[in-house]
Amino acid sequence: MAKKVQEPKVVFYEDERNEDFAGIDIKNKGVRSNYRYFNHNVISRTGGWFFRRVIAIPLLYLANLFLYQARVKNRRILKSVKKKGYFIYANHVLDYDPIIHPVLINPNKYCLVVSGPEAFSINPIVSWAVRSLGAIPIPNKNDLSMYTNYTKYISHHIQKKHRVLIYPEAHIWPYCNFIRNFSSGSFRYPVVDDVPIITATTVFKKKKHKKKPVAIVYLDGPFYPNPELSGKEKVDDLAQRAQQAMRKRTEIAWNYEYIRYIKKPREENPS
């Protein structure tokens, strides 16, 4: 008797840039306008370092080893950015992306994770924990002062040769096996700081006796801002090259479709 092939779950979408299918119901209270990106509290910083290095990273490593079983391929490209600050651009396809990526990709190097304000809207303890793990909130819309401090903080860490992890797709689409169209806006940071980026593309592999596929993360790059271009052209060019590299990875033959995302057809207006 032939084994029954598992059909993918079907999810319909309308807007691939703004819809979120994470299924996490957290009320977004926003981030207070006087949020301090630079933490000068020695006790808080020391406690955060201890929590991250001694508790969180070992536990997350074990969680991945026994539960998630995600793997990273093409690590050799990290050698060329070993002594530099750089940006990582990754597709957002798992709810544990922001905690697994920093652990799997060069864990000895500090990593900022650009995050939505939701993680900072739960309670002070959770906010401290996610901050200790490297998360920083995106500034509130139209808050120029907050945005200025945010960009200064990112540049500060790049100058210290740290990593900055960004999800240009912005929203979680669980087990999505293609790269969604994304804005080039977040690529202005490596252009301003004149540093390289690498891409981290998650694809999925079906495993025997497991319902859900395992994640394989492919690294590509580094990609540098094109010095022959200027302004917006340089930003768009970098975003385009990153997107092309990521899409090429998702075209791998065995990239498993656990969930099928289908765009809803547009309804024609009656004449």
Beta strands, then each sheet from edge to edge (+ up, - down):
strand 1: 9-13
strand 2: 71-73
strand 3: 86-90
strand 4: 111-115
strand 5: 135-137
strand 6: 163-166
strand 7: 197-205
strand 8: 214-223
strand 9: 259-263
sheet 1: 1+ 9+
sheet 2: 2+ 8+ 7- 3- 6- 4- 5-
end
